[in-house]
């Protein structure tokens, strides 16, 4: 019974960490902590990302991906896998 409870607790914690993954990925990609991810920073995450795809993801056209733009692009990459 004790092993079952431990297993359930570990799975629960893993699920919570997985649910927070997009936030962690954005913070990791934003290497200079500017609040936005530049093309170079995004290419460190997605090595095949080209400038045209970055510009398409940058819907505000400010040269940086904010959290929402980053998450939206990341979702397209997850769907492609």
Backbone torsions as a table, in degrees:
resi	resn	phi	psi	omega
1	UNK	NA	-40.9	-179.9
2	UNK	-62.6	-39.9	178.9
3	UNK	-64.6	-38.0	179.3
4	UNK	-63.8	-44.6	179.4
5	UNK	-63.6	-40.1	178.7
6	UNK	-65.1	-42.7	179.2
7	UNK	-61.9	-45.1	179.3
8	UNK	-62.7	-41.2	179.1
9	UNK	-63.6	-42.6	179.8
10	UNK	-64.8	-43.3	178.6
11	UNK	-63.1	-41.9	178.7
12	UNK	-61.7	-42.9	178.9
13	UNK	-67.6	-37.9	178.9
14	UNK	-64.6	-40.1	179.3
15	UNK	-64.4	-41.0	179.2
16	UNK	-64.7	-41.8	179.1
17	UNK	-65.1	-40.0	179.3
18	UNK	-63.9	-39.1	-179.5
19	UNK	-64.8	-27.3	-179.9
20	UNK	-90.7	-0.7	-174.4
21	UNK	-54.2	-42.9	179.9
22	UNK	-58.3	-39.4	178.4
23	UNK	-63.9	-43.0	179.9
24	UNK	-65.1	-42.1	-179.6
25	UNK	-62.6	-40.9	179.3
26	UNK	-64.1	-46.5	-179.6
27	UNK	-62.1	-36.7	178.3
28	UNK	-70.3	-42.7	-179.2
29	UNK	-67.5	-33.5	179.4
30	UNK	-80.1	71.6	-171.6
31	UNK	-59.6	-32.0	-178.8
32	UNK	-95.1	6.0	178.8
33	UNK	54.7	38.1	-179.1
34	UNK	-83.5	-12.9	-176.1
35	UNK	94.3	0.8	177.9
36	UNK	-146.9	154.3	-178.7
37	UNK	-106.3	119.4	179.1
38	UNK	-77.4	170.8	176.2
39	UNK	-56.9	-47.1	-179.2
40	UNK	-61.4	-42.1	178.9
41	UNK	-65.8	-40.7	179.3
42	UNK	-65.7	-36.5	178.9
43	UNK	-68.6	-22.4	174.4
44	UNK	-69.7	-26.2	177.6
45	UNK	-88.0	-47.3	-179.2
46	UNK	-119.4	95.8	-173.9
47	UNK	-62.8	-23.5	-179.4
48	UNK	-92.3	4.7	179.6
49	UNK	-70.2	124.0	177.1
50	UNK	-103.7	171.4	-175.3
51	UNK	-62.0	-36.8	-179.4
52	UNK	-64.9	-42.7	178.8
53	UNK	-67.1	-38.5	177.5
54	UNK	-62.1	-45.8	-179.5
55	UNK	-63.4	-35.7	177.3
56	UNK	-66.8	-37.4	179.1
57	UNK	-73.0	-28.5	-178.3
58	UNK	-82.5	75.4	-173.8
59	UNK	-65.1	-23.8	177.5
60	UNK	-84.2	-9.2	178.5
61	UNK	54.7	39.0	178.0
62	UNK	-103.4	5.7	177.6
63	UNK	85.6	2.0	178.7
64	UNK	-136.3	148.1	172.2
65	UNK	-92.0	122.5	173.5
66	UNK	-81.9	-179.3	-176.5
67	UNK	-55.2	-47.2	-177.3
68	UNK	-65.2	-43.7	179.2
69	UNK	-64.6	-42.4	178.6
70	UNK	-61.0	-48.3	-179.4
71	UNK	-62.7	-39.7	179.0
72	UNK	-64.2	-43.9	178.2
73	UNK	-66.2	-42.2	179.7
74	UNK	-59.2	-38.0	179.0
75	UNK	-64.0	-35.2	178.7
76	UNK	-69.0	-31.7	179.4
77	UNK	-74.0	-35.8	177.0
78	UNK	-66.4	-38.7	178.6
79	UNK	-66.2	-30.3	-178.1
80	UNK	-74.9	-20.3	-177.4
81	UNK	-76.8	NA	NA
